[in-house]
Amino acid sequence: MEDTLGKIKRYVGESHYLDTVLILATLVHLEGHKNYPSLQMATIFTKPNLNHKDIAQALKQIELQVTELKSVFKYITFPERISSDDLKNSISIMKKVIHETDDRNEWLTSLLYEEGTTSYKNPASTPANLNQLVIQLLNPTKGSFYDGTAGFGGTLTELSEYSKANNNNIDIYGQEINDYNWAVSKISLFLKGIQSEHIRKGDSLSDPVHHANGKLKTFDYAFVDGPFGLPIQNYEMVKKNPFNQYHLGIPTRKAGDIALLMHLISSLNSNGKGIITMTDGALFRGGNEEVIRQKMLEADYIEAIISLPTKLYTPTAVPINLVIINKAKSISRKGKILFINAEHLFEELHKGKRILPKNQVENIVNVFKKGRELEGFSKFIEIPSINDALLVAHKYLLSNKFTLPNFGEVEINLSSLEELETAPLSKWATFFSGYNVVSKNKESDSGKFQVIKISDVHDGIIDFDCVAHYDIDSKVQTDKYTLQKNDVILSIRGQAIKVAIMPGKRKNVLLSQNFIGIRCHGELNPHYLKAYLESPLGQCQLISKLSGTTISTLSRRDVELLSIPMKPLKEQESMMQVYIEQKKYIEDKIKRHKQEIQSNKEKLYIEMGIANTFLITKINRES
């Protein structure tokens, strides 16, 4: 099919390809259509010098007679420079596609997805396998369904096919902000025989079009798959809170995703269920967004959160989640959220593209519907135990397999882990943040302060020969960043987690913003804590808490809540004293052996007669 339609692409070019296919498909579909006999498409097709003007005239007639297609073609461009022969050949190709293809929906949906994810105009398609997952999770049986970001209509197509297969009757509603996407969705749904009367054009956030008597229309089911991380358009209108859809709080201008989530919630009736796609960032950012998420938790709107594989969406590798809203949660699910980690349930295709295989879609749906808790995959979390409204699944689901730089492949025994007696680190320590070195802080050999960066820590030791000196304004309260003897420092940015202990006899040493400082209380030995954080278990716990779309980060709150297996202080001190002494003995032995090897090399170079040809001015620390 792609090869056949590819001929049309060669005639009209990449930029006009989708528009031309949709227009010609509409003309061919209406040729001899029993509901529109007066259109007489056959007469147009047989014109001897058929050109773009004839096509434009036909489209005007269609808009006048076909209610579903009123005003759509002004947003679709037909190429003016196509020759009459190429146009007639394109029509012949389209007739073959329309009349000889077993499943019109399948080829059209495939075309719209490929063009919708790579389109020069606007990415506008939810992956087909994700649409299948969403519809099966919602399981719409009757009533109304609303798509708040209709795009090219892929989700509504999947809904229609699901309804037919299950003999359901669903009323379809939708809204799309982009004129072009709206026009494409109207045409594609018409060609597939799917109702599109209630697919309207406009901004769902500032100007929701489905309303009556001053109230937002509500639906039994809804889905929103908006652009990730984009700011709100028409923000001044949003602040006016049309139809009170932001009753949980007015979002900030940059928080388009949290605004869409509130729009989804407001668009559901008292028994409604809905799903929205969201990035990790939208589920853990603080400030205004955290306040709004907390109100959602208090209202008990969220039934489940499913983390998905990256690269399901062709243009982006950003981590994506499904947030499932249910305003009528069953009694057994009230006051809790089911977290599902489906990040690894993908099939890799060509060029790094990924899909959710059918069997994995069924697996996720089965776990959600039955509320199954599977080790490392799914778990119910009581809402009161969710801190800072952090809603990223991997915060609560510890994977049991990791690859660690210093250990290799590591598998955690989760059942043994649960048997450990632990306490949150915050019970045994206080915490402080690092200093943000800015451009006005000049690096200087004579600077009063040294600021430790991530690159200054090697093998658990701070290399003070590398730590830079800075001149820092006297107005800065440096005390709160200043390290004291035995403070533990933990890197909080990037995948490589580093831990070190501040030695004594040094003054005016500050921690940089890429670390968090941990000051142990009397019952926690800092060397014991460092050993735990560097252990496979400690490293796995820390890695599982990393979040971020560009640079992985650890939140201070996650570090404070880190579970530490505690021993009496005397036991901690005893075991660490033995370990440190043995470690020093072995390191000294290794150092002597290295010196012996170096001495033997020097003797060899003398015997070779090359000793006078070079001078080693600095010893490599790795040698």
C-alpha positions as CSV (number, residue, x, y, z in Angstrom):
1,M,0.0,0.0,0.0
2,E,2.8,2.4,0.9
3,D,4.5,1.7,-2.4
4,T,1.3,2.4,-4.3
5,L,0.6,5.7,-2.5
6,G,4.3,6.5,-2.9
7,K,3.6,7.3,-6.5
8,I,1.3,10.1,-5.5
9,K,4.1,11.5,-3.2
10,R,6.4,11.6,-6.2
11,Y,3.8,13.6,-8.2
12,V,3.0,16.2,-5.5
13,G,6.0,16.2,-3.2
14,E,6.4,15.5,0.5
15,S,4.7,18.7,1.8
16,H,1.5,18.1,-0.2
17,Y,1.4,14.3,0.1
18,L,-1.0,13.8,3.0
19,D,-3.4,16.7,1.9
20,T,-3.5,15.3,-1.6
21,V,-4.3,11.8,-0.4
22,L,-7.1,13.0,1.9
23,I,-8.7,15.1,-0.8
24,L,-8.5,12.5,-3.5
25,A,-9.8,9.8,-1.1
26,T,-12.8,12.0,-0.3
27,L,-13.6,12.6,-4.0
28,V,-13.3,8.9,-4.8
29,H,-15.3,7.9,-1.7
30,L,-18.2,10.3,-2.8
31,E,-18.2,9.1,-6.4
32,G,-21.6,7.5,-6.9
33,H,-22.3,7.8,-3.2
34,K,-26.1,7.1,-2.7
35,N,-26.4,9.9,-0.1
36,Y,-24.9,12.5,-2.4
37,P,-26.0,11.7,-6.0
38,S,-25.9,15.4,-7.1
39,L,-22.1,15.7,-6.5
40,Q,-21.4,13.9,-9.8
41,M,-17.7,13.2,-9.1
42,A,-17.5,10.9,-12.2
43,T,-18.2,13.9,-14.4
44,I,-15.3,15.8,-12.8
45,F,-12.9,12.9,-13.1
46,T,-13.5,12.6,-16.9
47,K,-12.7,16.2,-17.7
48,P,-10.1,16.3,-20.5
49,N,-7.8,18.9,-18.9
50,L,-8.5,18.2,-15.2
51,N,-6.6,20.6,-13.0
52,H,-6.5,22.0,-9.4
53,K,-9.3,24.5,-10.1
54,D,-11.7,21.6,-10.9
55,I,-10.7,20.0,-7.7
56,A,-11.2,23.2,-5.7
57,Q,-14.7,23.6,-7.3
58,A,-15.6,20.0,-6.3
59,L,-14.5,20.6,-2.7
60,K,-16.8,23.7,-2.5
61,Q,-19.7,21.6,-3.5
62,I,-18.8,18.9,-1.0
63,E,-18.7,21.4,1.8
64,L,-22.1,22.7,0.9
65,Q,-23.7,19.2,0.8
66,V,-21.8,17.1,3.3
67,T,-22.5,18.5,6.8
68,E,-19.6,16.6,8.4
69,L,-17.1,18.3,6.0
70,K,-18.3,21.9,6.3
71,S,-15.4,24.4,6.3
72,V,-12.7,21.8,6.5
73,F,-11.0,22.1,3.1
74,K,-9.9,25.7,3.6
75,Y,-7.2,24.2,6.0
76,I,-6.1,21.6,3.5
77,T,-3.8,22.5,0.6
78,F,-4.1,20.9,-2.9
79,P,-1.0,21.4,-5.1
80,E,-1.6,23.9,-7.9
81,R,1.3,22.8,-10.1
82,I,0.3,19.2,-10.5
83,S,-0.1,18.3,-14.2
84,S,-3.4,17.0,-15.6
85,D,-1.8,13.6,-16.4
86,D,-0.3,13.3,-12.9
87,L,-3.6,14.3,-11.4
88,K,-5.5,11.6,-13.4
89,N,-2.9,9.0,-12.5
90,S,-3.2,9.9,-8.8
91,I,-7.0,9.5,-9.0
92,S,-6.6,6.1,-10.6
93,I,-4.2,5.1,-7.8
94,M,-6.7,6.3,-5.2
95,K,-9.6,4.4,-6.8
96,K,-7.5,1.3,-6.6
97,V,-6.7,1.9,-2.9
98,I,-10.3,2.7,-2.0
99,H,-12.0,-0.1,-3.9
100,E,-9.5,-2.9,-3.6
101,T,-8.3,-2.5,0.0
102,D,-9.9,-4.9,2.5
103,D,-9.6,-2.6,5.5
104,R,-9.9,1.1,4.6
105,N,-9.5,2.1,8.3
106,E,-6.2,0.2,8.6
107,W,-4.3,1.9,5.8
108,L,-5.7,5.3,6.5
109,T,-4.9,5.0,10.2
110,S,-1.4,3.8,9.4
111,L,-0.9,6.7,7.0
112,L,-2.1,9.3,9.4
113,Y,0.1,8.0,12.2
114,E,3.2,8.0,10.1
115,E,2.5,11.5,8.7
116,G,1.1,12.7,12.1
117,T,4.3,11.9,14.0
118,T,6.7,13.3,11.4
119,S,4.5,15.9,9.8
120,Y,6.1,19.3,9.0
121,K,2.8,20.9,10.0
122,N,2.3,19.5,13.5
123,P,2.8,16.2,15.3
124,A,-0.7,14.9,15.9
125,S,-1.0,11.2,16.4
126,T,-1.1,8.9,19.4
127,P,0.7,5.6,18.7
128,A,-1.8,2.9,17.6
129,N,-0.7,0.4,20.3
130,L,-1.1,3.2,23.0
131,N,-4.6,3.9,21.7
132,Q,-5.5,0.3,22.1
133,L,-4.2,0.3,25.6
134,V,-6.1,3.4,26.5
135,I,-9.4,2.2,25.1
136,Q,-9.1,-1.2,26.8
137,L,-8.2,0.4,30.1
138,L,-11.3,2.6,29.9
139,N,-13.5,-0.1,28.5
140,P,-16.2,2.2,27.3
141,T,-19.5,0.3,27.1
142,K,-22.1,3.0,26.7
143,G,-22.8,6.7,27.0
144,S,-20.4,9.4,25.8
145,F,-16.6,9.6,25.0
146,Y,-14.7,12.9,24.8
147,D,-11.2,13.4,23.3
148,G,-9.9,16.8,24.4
149,T,-6.9,16.8,22.0
150,A,-8.4,15.0,19.0
151,G,-5.4,15.3,16.7
152,F,-5.9,13.3,13.6
153,G,-8.7,11.2,15.2
154,G,-6.7,8.0,15.9
155,T,-8.0,7.5,19.4
156,L,-11.6,8.0,18.2
157,T,-11.0,5.5,15.4
158,E,-9.8,2.9,17.9
159,L,-12.8,3.7,20.1
160,S,-15.2,3.1,17.2
161,E,-13.6,-0.2,16.3
162,Y,-13.7,-1.3,20.0
163,S,-17.4,-0.3,20.2
164,K,-18.3,-2.3,17.1
165,A,-16.4,-5.4,18.3
166,N,-18.3,-5.3,21.6
167,N,-21.7,-4.2,20.2
168,N,-21.5,-0.9,22.2
169,N,-23.1,2.4,21.2
170,I,-20.9,5.4,22.2
171,D,-21.6,9.1,21.4
172,I,-18.3,10.7,20.2
173,Y,-17.2,14.2,21.2
174,G,-13.9,16.0,20.6
175,Q,-12.0,19.2,20.5
176,E,-8.8,20.1,18.6
177,I,-6.8,23.4,18.9
178,N,-4.9,23.1,15.6
179,D,-7.0,24.0,12.5
180,Y,-5.1,21.6,10.2
181,N,-5.3,18.7,12.7
182,W,-9.0,19.3,13.1
183,A,-9.6,19.3,9.4
184,V,-7.7,16.1,9.0
185,S,-9.6,14.4,11.8
186,K,-12.9,15.4,10.3
187,I,-12.0,14.0,6.9
188,S,-10.5,10.8,8.2
189,L,-13.4,10.0,10.4
190,F,-15.8,10.7,7.6
191,L,-13.9,8.3,5.3
192,K,-14.0,5.7,8.0
193,G,-17.8,6.1,8.5
194,I,-17.3,7.4,12.1
195,Q,-19.6,10.1,13.5
196,S,-17.7,13.5,13.7
197,E,-20.6,15.9,14.2
198,H,-19.3,16.8,17.6
199,I,-15.6,17.2,16.8
200,R,-15.1,20.9,17.3
201,K,-12.3,23.3,16.7
202,G,-10.8,25.4,19.5
203,D,-8.6,25.6,22.6
204,S,-9.8,23.2,25.3
205,L,-8.0,25.1,28.0
206,S,-9.2,28.6,27.3
207,D,-12.3,28.1,25.2
208,P,-13.9,24.7,25.7
209,V,-16.7,24.4,23.1
210,H,-18.8,21.6,24.7
211,H,-21.0,23.4,27.2
212,A,-24.6,24.3,27.9
213,N,-26.3,26.7,30.3
214,G,-23.1,28.1,31.5
215,K,-21.7,24.7,32.6
216,L,-19.1,22.5,31.0
217,K,-20.6,19.4,29.4
218,T,-19.4,16.3,31.2
219,F,-18.9,12.8,29.8
220,D,-18.7,9.1,30.8
221,Y,-15.2,8.7,29.4
222,A,-12.5,11.0,28.2
223,F,-8.9,11.0,27.0
224,V,-6.3,13.7,26.6
225,D,-2.9,13.3,24.8
226,G,-1.6,16.8,24.6
227,P,1.8,18.2,23.5
228,F,4.4,17.5,26.2
229,G,5.8,20.4,28.1
230,L,4.3,23.2,26.1
231,P,3.2,26.4,27.8
232,I,-0.5,27.4,27.8
233,Q,-1.7,29.5,24.9
234,N,-4.3,32.2,25.6
235,Y,-3.1,32.3,29.3
236,E,-5.1,35.4,30.2
237,M,-8.3,33.5,29.2
238,V,-7.2,30.5,31.3
239,K,-6.8,32.7,34.4
240,K,-10.4,33.7,34.0
241,N,-11.2,30.0,34.7
242,P,-13.8,29.4,32.1
243,F,-16.6,27.2,33.4
244,N,-14.7,26.7,36.7
245,Q,-12.6,23.9,35.2
246,Y,-9.6,25.0,37.3
247,H,-11.3,24.6,40.6
248,L,-8.2,22.8,42.0
249,G,-6.1,25.9,41.3
250,I,-5.1,28.2,38.4
251,P,-2.0,26.6,36.7
252,T,1.0,28.7,35.8
253,R,1.6,29.7,32.2
254,K,4.2,27.0,31.8
255,A,2.1,24.2,33.2
256,G,0.1,23.2,30.1
257,D,0.1,19.5,31.1
258,I,-1.3,20.0,34.6
259,A,-3.9,22.3,33.0
260,L,-4.9,19.6,30.6
261,L,-5.2,17.2,33.6
262,M,-7.6,19.5,35.3
263,H,-9.6,19.9,32.0
264,L,-9.9,16.2,31.9
265,I,-11.2,15.9,35.4
266,S,-13.7,18.8,34.8
267,S,-14.9,17.1,31.7
268,L,-15.9,13.9,33.5
269,N,-19.3,13.3,35.1
270,S,-19.7,12.0,38.6
271,N,-19.2,8.4,37.4
272,G,-16.7,9.3,34.7
273,K,-13.3,7.7,33.9
274,G,-10.5,9.3,31.9
275,I,-6.9,9.0,31.0
276,I,-4.2,11.5,30.2
277,T,-0.6,11.1,29.0
278,M,1.9,13.0,31.1
279,T,5.7,13.3,31.4
280,D,7.6,12.4,34.6
281,G,8.2,16.1,35.2
282,A,4.5,16.9,35.4
283,L,4.2,14.2,38.2
284,F,7.0,15.4,40.4
285,R,7.6,19.2,39.9
286,G,7.0,21.3,43.0
287,G,5.4,24.7,43.6
288,N,2.0,25.4,42.1
289,E,1.8,22.0,40.4
290,E,2.6,20.1,43.6
291,V,-0.3,22.0,45.3
292,I,-2.7,21.1,42.5
293,R,-1.6,17.4,42.6
294,Q,-2.1,17.3,46.3
295,K,-5.7,18.5,45.9
296,M,-6.3,15.8,43.4
297,L,-5.0,13.2,45.9
298,E,-7.2,14.7,48.6
299,A,-10.2,14.4,46.2
300,D,-9.2,10.8,45.5
301,Y,-9.5,11.2,41.7
302,I,-6.5,9.2,40.7
303,E,-7.0,5.4,40.3
304,A,-3.7,4.4,38.7
305,I,-0.5,5.6,37.2
306,I,1.3,3.5,34.5
307,S,4.8,4.4,33.5
308,L,5.4,3.5,29.8
309,P,8.5,2.7,27.7
310,T,10.4,5.6,26.2
311,K,10.4,6.1,22.4
312,L,6.8,5.1,21.9
313,Y,6.3,8.5,20.4
314,T,8.6,8.9,17.3
315,P,9.7,12.5,17.9
316,T,10.6,12.1,21.6
317,A,12.3,9.8,24.1
318,V,10.8,11.6,27.1
319,P,9.4,9.2,29.8
320,I,5.6,9.0,29.5
321,N,2.9,8.0,32.0
322,L,-0.8,7.2,31.8
323,V,-2.7,8.8,34.6
324,I,-6.1,7.1,35.1
325,I,-8.8,9.2,36.7
326,N,-11.9,7.6,38.1
327,K,-14.6,9.7,39.9
328,A,-16.4,6.6,41.1
329,K,-13.6,4.3,42.4
330,S,-14.7,1.0,43.9
331,I,-14.6,0.8,47.7
332,S,-11.6,-1.5,47.6
333,R,-9.6,1.1,45.7
334,K,-10.6,4.2,47.6
335,G,-7.8,6.0,49.3
336,K,-5.0,4.4,47.3
337,I,-3.4,4.5,43.8
338,L,-2.2,1.5,41.8
339,F,1.2,2.1,40.4
340,I,2.4,0.0,37.4
341,N,5.9,0.0,36.0
342,A,5.6,-0.9,32.3
343,E,8.8,0.8,31.2
344,H,10.4,-2.4,29.9
345,L,7.4,-3.9,28.1
346,F,8.3,-2.8,24.6
347,E,9.3,-4.4,21.3
348,E,12.2,-2.7,19.5
349,L,11.6,-2.0,15.8
350,H,13.9,-0.4,13.2
351,K,15.7,2.9,13.9
352,G,15.1,2.8,17.6
353,K,11.3,2.9,17.3
354,R,9.4,1.0,19.9
355,I,5.8,-0.4,20.3
356,L,3.8,-2.0,23.0
357,P,3.2,-5.6,21.8
358,K,-0.4,-6.9,21.9
359,N,0.4,-9.4,24.6
360,Q,1.9,-6.6,26.8
361,V,-1.1,-4.4,26.3
362,E,-3.2,-7.3,27.5
363,N,-0.9,-7.9,30.5
364,I,-1.1,-4.2,31.6
365,V,-4.9,-4.2,31.2
366,N,-5.2,-7.5,33.2
367,V,-3.1,-6.2,36.1
368,F,-5.1,-2.9,36.2
369,K,-8.6,-4.5,36.0
370,K,-7.8,-7.2,38.6
371,G,-5.8,-4.9,40.8
372,R,-3.0,-7.4,40.9
373,E,0.2,-6.6,42.9
374,L,3.3,-8.1,41.3
375,E,6.8,-7.8,42.8
376,G,8.6,-4.9,41.2
377,F,5.8,-4.4,38.6
378,S,2.6,-3.2,40.3
379,K,1.6,-2.1,43.8
380,F,-1.1,-0.2,45.6
381,I,0.1,2.8,47.6
382,E,-2.0,4.4,50.3
383,I,-2.5,8.1,49.5
384,P,-1.5,9.4,53.0
385,S,1.9,7.7,52.5
386,I,2.6,9.7,49.2
387,N,4.9,12.6,50.1
388,D,5.1,15.9,48.2
389,A,2.5,14.6,45.7
390,L,5.2,12.6,44.0
391,L,3.4,10.4,41.5
392,V,6.2,8.8,39.4
393,A,5.7,5.0,39.4
394,H,9.4,4.1,40.0
395,K,9.3,6.1,43.2
396,Y,7.2,3.3,44.7
397,L,8.2,0.2,42.6
398,L,11.8,-0.9,43.1
399,S,13.0,-2.9,40.1
400,N,15.0,-5.9,41.1
401,K,17.5,-5.8,38.3
402,F,20.2,-3.1,37.8
403,T,23.5,-2.6,36.1
404,L,25.9,-0.9,38.4
405,P,29.3,0.5,37.3
406,N,31.4,-1.1,40.1
407,F,29.4,-4.4,40.4
408,G,28.0,-5.3,37.0
409,E,24.6,-7.0,36.8
410,V,22.8,-6.9,40.2
411,E,19.6,-8.6,41.1
412,I,17.9,-7.5,44.4
413,N,16.0,-10.1,46.5
414,L,13.0,-8.0,47.2
415,S,11.5,-10.4,49.8
416,S,14.7,-10.3,51.8
417,L,14.8,-6.6,51.5
418,E,11.3,-6.3,53.1
419,E,12.5,-8.3,56.1
420,L,15.3,-5.8,56.9
421,E,14.8,-3.6,59.9
422,T,15.2,-0.1,58.5
423,A,14.5,3.5,59.3
424,P,14.4,6.7,57.2
425,L,17.7,8.5,56.9
426,S,16.0,11.6,58.2
427,K,15.7,10.0,61.6
428,W,19.5,9.8,61.9
429,A,20.8,12.9,60.1
430,T,20.2,16.5,59.0
431,F,20.6,17.7,55.4
432,F,21.9,20.8,53.6
433,S,22.0,21.9,50.0
434,G,25.0,22.9,48.0
435,Y,26.1,26.4,46.8
436,N,25.2,27.5,43.3
437,V,28.4,28.8,41.7
438,V,27.4,31.6,39.4
439,S,29.4,33.6,36.8
440,K,30.2,36.5,39.2
441,N,32.0,34.0,41.4
442,K,35.5,34.1,40.0
443,E,37.8,31.1,40.2
444,S,41.1,32.2,41.7
445,D,44.1,30.4,43.2
446,S,44.0,32.9,46.0
447,G,40.2,32.5,46.6
448,K,39.2,32.0,50.2
449,F,36.7,29.2,49.5
450,Q,37.0,25.8,47.8
451,V,33.9,24.4,46.2
452,I,33.6,20.7,45.6
453,K,32.2,19.6,42.2
454,I,31.3,16.1,41.1
455,S,34.5,15.8,39.1
456,D,36.5,16.3,42.3
457,V,35.3,13.0,43.8
458,H,37.2,9.8,42.8
459,D,36.7,6.3,44.3
460,G,34.9,7.8,47.3
461,I,37.6,10.3,48.1
462,I,37.6,14.1,47.6
463,D,40.7,15.0,45.6
464,F,41.5,18.4,47.1
465,D,44.3,18.9,44.6
466,C,41.6,19.4,42.0
467,V,39.1,21.4,44.0
468,A,39.0,24.9,42.7
469,H,39.2,28.1,44.8
470,Y,36.7,30.9,44.4
471,D,36.2,34.5,45.5
472,I,32.7,34.6,47.0
473,D,30.9,37.8,48.0
474,S,30.9,38.4,51.8
475,K,27.1,38.9,51.7
476,V,26.6,35.2,50.8
477,Q,25.7,33.1,53.9
478,T,28.4,30.6,53.3
479,D,27.9,28.9,56.7
480,K,24.9,26.9,55.4
481,Y,27.0,25.4,52.6
482,T,30.3,24.9,54.6
483,L,31.4,21.3,55.2
484,Q,32.4,20.0,58.6
485,K,34.5,17.0,59.5
486,N,32.7,13.7,58.8
487,D,29.9,15.3,56.7
488,V,28.8,12.8,54.0
489,I,28.4,14.2,50.6
490,L,26.1,12.6,48.0
491,S,25.9,13.6,44.3
492,I,22.3,14.2,43.2
493,R,22.6,14.9,39.5
494,G,23.5,12.4,36.7
495,Q,23.5,8.6,36.6
496,A,26.9,8.1,38.3
497,I,26.1,8.5,42.0
498,K,29.2,9.5,44.1
499,V,29.6,9.4,47.9
500,A,32.5,10.8,50.0
501,I,33.3,11.9,53.6
502,M,34.7,15.3,54.5
503,P,38.1,14.8,56.2
504,G,39.1,17.1,59.1
505,K,41.7,19.9,59.2
506,R,40.2,21.9,56.3
507,K,38.3,25.2,56.5
508,N,36.2,27.1,54.1
509,V,35.2,24.1,51.9
510,L,31.7,24.5,50.4
511,L,29.5,21.9,48.7
512,S,28.3,22.7,45.2
513,Q,24.7,22.5,44.1
514,N,25.2,19.1,42.5
515,F,25.5,17.5,46.0
516,I,23.4,17.2,49.1
517,G,25.2,17.3,52.4
518,I,24.3,14.7,55.2
519,R,25.4,15.4,58.8
520,C,25.0,12.3,60.9
521,H,23.6,12.4,64.4
522,G,25.1,10.5,67.3
523,E,23.5,7.1,66.4
524,L,24.8,6.9,62.8
525,N,28.4,6.5,61.9
526,P,29.2,8.5,58.7
527,H,31.5,5.7,57.4
528,Y,28.8,3.2,58.0
529,L,26.4,5.4,56.0
530,K,28.9,5.9,53.2
531,A,29.5,2.1,53.0
532,Y,25.7,1.5,52.7
533,L,25.2,4.1,50.1
534,E,28.0,2.6,48.0
535,S,26.7,-0.9,48.4
536,P,24.7,-2.6,45.6
537,L,21.5,-2.2,47.7
538,G,22.2,1.4,48.4
539,Q,23.1,2.2,44.8
540,C,19.9,0.4,43.6
541,Q,17.7,2.4,45.9
542,L,19.3,5.7,44.9
543,I,19.1,4.9,41.1
544,S,15.4,3.9,41.5
545,K,14.7,7.4,42.9
546,L,16.3,9.2,40.0
547,S,13.9,11.4,38.0
548,G,14.2,13.9,35.2
549,T,13.6,14.2,31.5
550,T,17.0,15.6,30.5
551,I,19.3,15.2,33.5
552,S,18.5,12.6,36.2
553,T,18.2,14.1,39.6
554,L,17.6,12.9,43.2
555,S,15.2,15.0,45.2
556,R,16.2,16.0,48.8
557,R,13.0,14.4,50.0
558,D,13.9,11.1,48.5
559,V,17.3,11.1,50.2
560,E,15.7,12.0,53.5
561,L,13.2,9.1,53.2
562,L,15.9,6.6,52.1
563,S,15.6,3.4,54.1
564,I,18.7,2.6,56.1
565,P,19.3,-0.8,57.8
566,M,20.4,0.2,61.3
567,K,22.7,-1.4,63.7
568,P,23.7,-0.2,67.2
569,L,26.3,2.5,67.1
570,K,29.0,0.4,68.7
571,E,28.5,-2.4,66.1
572,Q,28.7,0.2,63.3
573,E,31.9,1.7,64.7
574,S,33.4,-1.8,65.3
575,M,32.7,-3.2,61.8
576,M,33.8,0.1,60.1
577,Q,37.1,0.2,62.1
578,V,37.9,-3.4,61.0
579,Y,36.9,-2.6,57.4
580,I,38.9,0.6,57.2
581,E,42.0,-0.9,58.7
582,Q,41.9,-3.9,56.3
583,K,41.2,-1.6,53.4
584,K,44.2,0.6,54.3
585,Y,46.4,-2.5,54.7
586,I,45.5,-3.8,51.3
587,E,45.8,-0.4,49.6
588,D,49.3,0.1,51.2
589,K,50.3,-3.4,50.0
590,I,49.0,-2.6,46.5
591,K,50.9,0.7,46.5
592,R,54.2,-1.1,47.5
593,H,53.7,-3.6,44.7
594,K,53.1,-0.8,42.2
595,Q,56.3,0.9,43.4
596,E,58.2,-2.3,43.0
597,I,56.8,-2.7,39.5
598,Q,57.8,0.9,38.7
599,S,61.3,0.3,40.1
600,N,61.7,-2.8,37.9
601,K,60.6,-0.8,34.9
602,E,63.2,1.9,35.6
603,K,65.9,-0.8,35.8
604,L,64.7,-2.3,32.5
605,Y,64.9,1.1,30.8
606,I,68.5,1.5,32.0
607,E,69.4,-1.9,30.6
608,M,67.6,-0.9,27.3
609,G,69.7,2.2,27.1
610,I,66.7,4.6,26.9
611,A,66.5,5.9,30.5
612,N,68.2,9.2,29.6
613,T,65.7,10.0,26.7
614,F,62.7,11.0,28.8
615,L,61.7,12.5,32.1
616,I,58.4,11.7,33.9
617,T,57.3,15.1,35.4
618,K,54.0,14.0,36.9
619,I,52.8,10.6,38.0
620,N,49.4,9.5,36.5
621,R,47.0,8.9,39.4
622,E,45.6,5.8,37.7
623,S,49.1,4.2,37.2
